[in-house]
C-alpha cells in the first residue's frame, strides 16, 4: 500500500556542511528535483555531482518512473494492468517484461505471506474508494462479494501473457509498483551520480552518503503528529518504506477506517498504526511493510526475524514501539517519545 511520507533530516548537519563548504565545490550542496508521478510527489536529491549531470540523471530517472506508471496504473485506461483487468475471466493479455516481472513478484509475495499480501485486492480497493476520498463503509454484502474475487492463485501466466481466471477479478499493484519504479530509478542514478536519494511518497532508497563521513539520515513522520518526527536513523545503500493508518483514512465516530485492507476480511487491518521496514530493495520494503501491518506486531516481527538483511519497527495502537533485533541498533538511531 502507499506508505506514509518519511522526509530527509539535514538540520544542523546540513547547515554546518554548507558553512564549511566555502573552500569546496558548490556541488557539495544538495540538488533536488521533484515531479508528481504515480499519485505522489517524487523527490530526487543528489550531492557531489555536476549540475548538468544531475539534471540528466534526474530526467532519466523520472522518465523511467513515468514509463512504469503508464504500464501499471489502474487509473490509466490503456495500461497493461487495466487491460488485464478488463479481460478478467475472458482472454489472456500479452504484457511487457516489466509487468510480467512485477506480477510474478506479487504472486511470490502472496505465496510467502499465505495470501496476506495479495495483488488481486483491487475489488476491495474499489469498494472502499479511498483514492477518490470515499468515506462510506461498504456493506457486508459488498465486502463479501469483493473478498470472493481476491485470490492471487487465480492469476494465470503462460509465456508472456496474463489472464485472470474469473470475471470481476482485478489486479492492483499499489503495494509494490511504486517501490519497483523507485528501484528502477535508483539503478539509473547509480550509473550517473555518486550519492543520492529517491523518495516517492515514503518509498525511499538512499545510496552513497550526504558528505564525507556523513551518512544520509532519515526521519519518520509521527503517526499522530503530522509535523513531528517519531524516529530517525542513518541509511546507505538500503531501502525503507512505512505503512500506516494515517495517510488515507476517514473517521466514523471514534473508529478510524484506513486504506490498508486485510484480504481475508475486506476490512482495514487492526493492530499496528505504523510499520517501517528496511530492506535491500524498495519493492521488498513496500511489500513487507504492508504484510507486517496486516499480520500484526507479534507474527510480523517473528516473520521479519526469519529474513536476512531486513529490519522492522512496529508501532502498536498504544503508541508503543516494537523492534526486530537490529532495527533500533541502526546507525544514529534515535526515538522520540510518542
Protein Blocks (a to p, Z undefined) as FASTA:
>chain_A
ZZddddddfklmlmmmmmmmmmpcfklpccdddddeehiacddddehiafklmmmmmmmm
mmmmmmmmmmmpckbmkbmklmmmmmgoiaccdddfklmmmmmmmmmmmmmnnomacckl
mmmmmmnommnopabdcdfklmmmmmmmgcfklpccehjaccdfbghiacdfklmmmmmm
mmmmmmmmmmmpmbdcddehhiacdehjfbehiacddddddfklmkbcfbdcddehiacd
dddfklbccdehjbccdfbdcfknopacehifbdcdddfbfklmmmmmmmmmmnommlmm
mmmmmpghiacddddfkopacddfklmmgghiacddZZ
